[in-house]
Amino acid sequence: MTDKIDYNQLIQRAFRDMLKGLLARVGEEGLPGEHHFVFVFDTRVPGVHMPGWMKAKYPKEMTIVMQHWFDNLAIMDDRFAVTLSFNGVGESLVIPFNAIKTFADPHAKFQLAFEPIFEDKTPEPDPTPKTKPESGGVVSLDAFRKGP
């Protein structure tokens, strides 16, 4: 344990949990009245999934709006998935809660600001070989074979 309480981290976690609960409720009941949600998220955070054309157009940050039409809203522990309409075409997005920079409900005049977290829970495999090439450029495969 450290000798300091990180209140900012505790508040960020609490607000993300509140947001997760709010989206779960909207998934069950829909958006009430004139409420609508505006999300700004960092597209570089591991776990963000979006079509290639979107990633090319928004390489760092993207804003989405959940209002009149959205579909397939699914809430998981660390992310949510939703299908939104872009130029009349439904596109699926997966957004980790850690990628959200701002959340707003303009109808309620409510807004939250977050600090994106870039932690990657599934590290990429190391591309460097575990064995050095033998003389003559031959690589030993013994290190790559599964044992009994």
C-alpha positions in Angstrom: 0.0 0.0 0.0 1.2 3.5 -0.8 1.3 6.4 1.7 -1.1 8.4 -0.4 -4.7 8.0 -1.5 -5.3 8.7 -5.2 -8.7 10.3 -5.0 -8.7 11.2 -8.7 -8.3 7.6 -9.6 -11.1 6.6 -7.2 -13.4 9.2 -8.7 -12.6 8.2 -12.3 -13.4 4.6 -11.5 -16.7 5.5 -9.8 -17.8 7.6 -12.7 -16.9 4.9 -15.2 -18.9 2.4 -13.1 -21.8 4.9 -13.1 -21.6 5.2 -16.8 -21.6 1.4 -17.2 -24.7 1.2 -15.1 -26.4 4.0 -17.1 -25.7 2.3 -20.4 -27.0 -1.0 -19.0 -30.2 0.8 -18.1 -30.5 2.4 -21.5 -29.9 -1.0 -23.1 -32.9 -2.4 -21.3 -35.3 0.6 -21.3 -34.0 2.9 -24.1 -33.2 6.6 -23.9 -36.0 8.5 -22.1 -37.5 11.7 -23.5 -35.0 14.1 -25.2 -31.9 12.6 -23.5 -29.0 11.7 -25.8 -25.4 10.8 -25.1 -22.3 12.3 -26.7 -19.0 10.3 -26.2 -15.5 11.5 -27.1 -13.1 8.6 -27.0 -9.4 8.0 -27.8 -9.3 5.6 -30.8 -5.7 4.6 -29.9 -6.6 2.8 -26.6 -6.2 -1.0 -26.9 -9.5 -2.7 -27.3 -11.2 0.0 -29.5 -12.7 -1.7 -32.5 -14.0 0.2 -35.4 -14.2 -0.1 -39.2 -10.9 0.7 -41.0 -12.3 3.7 -42.8 -13.2 5.2 -39.4 -9.8 4.5 -37.9 -8.2 6.2 -40.9 -10.5 9.2 -40.6 -10.2 9.4 -36.8 -6.7 8.1 -35.9 -6.6 9.8 -32.4 -10.1 10.8 -31.3 -13.7 10.3 -32.3 -17.0 11.8 -31.2 -20.2 9.7 -31.4 -23.8 10.4 -30.5 -26.4 8.0 -29.2 -29.8 9.6 -29.8 -32.6 8.6 -32.1 -31.2 5.3 -33.5 -28.7 2.9 -32.1 -28.8 -0.9 -32.0 -27.0 -3.9 -30.5 -26.0 -2.1 -27.3 -24.0 -4.6 -25.2 -22.3 -3.7 -21.9 -19.4 -5.7 -20.7 -17.2 -5.3 -17.6 -14.6 -3.1 -19.3 -16.2 -1.9 -22.6 -19.5 -1.5 -24.5 -20.5 -2.3 -28.1 -23.0 -0.4 -30.1 -24.1 -0.1 -33.7 -24.6 3.4 -34.9 -25.7 4.9 -38.3 -23.0 6.6 -40.4 -24.3 8.0 -43.6 -27.3 5.6 -43.4 -25.1 2.6 -42.9 -25.0 0.7 -39.5 -21.5 0.3 -38.2 -20.4 -1.6 -35.1 -18.1 0.0 -32.6 -16.5 -1.4 -29.4 -15.3 1.2 -26.9 -13.5 0.3 -23.7 -14.6 2.5 -20.8 -10.9 3.4 -20.4 -10.9 5.0 -23.8 -13.7 7.6 -23.0 -12.4 11.1 -22.7 -15.8 12.9 -22.2 -19.4 11.8 -21.8 -22.2 14.3 -22.0 -26.0 14.3 -21.9 -26.8 17.8 -23.4 -30.5 17.5 -22.5 -29.6 17.2 -18.8 -26.7 19.7 -19.1 -24.5 17.0 -17.6 -20.9 16.2 -18.6 -18.0 14.1 -17.3 -14.3 14.3 -18.2 -12.1 11.3 -18.0 -8.4 10.5 -18.4 -8.0 7.7 -21.0 -6.0 4.7 -19.7 -3.7 3.0 -22.1 -3.2 -0.2 -20.2 -3.2 -3.3 -22.4 -4.4 -6.4 -20.6 -3.2 -8.8 -23.3 0.4 -8.0 -24.1 1.6 -8.4 -27.7 3.9 -11.4 -28.3 7.5 -10.5 -28.5 8.4 -10.6 -32.2 12.1 -11.4 -31.6 13.1 -15.1 -31.7 14.0 -16.7 -28.4 17.0 -18.4 -29.9 19.8 -16.9 -31.9 20.4 -18.3 -35.4 23.1 -21.0 -35.6 26.0 -20.5 -37.8 25.1 -20.7 -41.5 21.7 -19.0 -40.9 20.0 -22.1 -39.6 17.4 -21.5 -36.8 17.0 -24.3 -34.2 13.3 -25.2 -33.9 13.7 -26.9 -30.5 12.6 -23.8 -28.6 9.3 -23.6 -30.6 8.3 -27.3 -30.2 5.7 -28.2 -27.6 6.9 -30.7 -25.1 5.1 -33.7 -23.7 
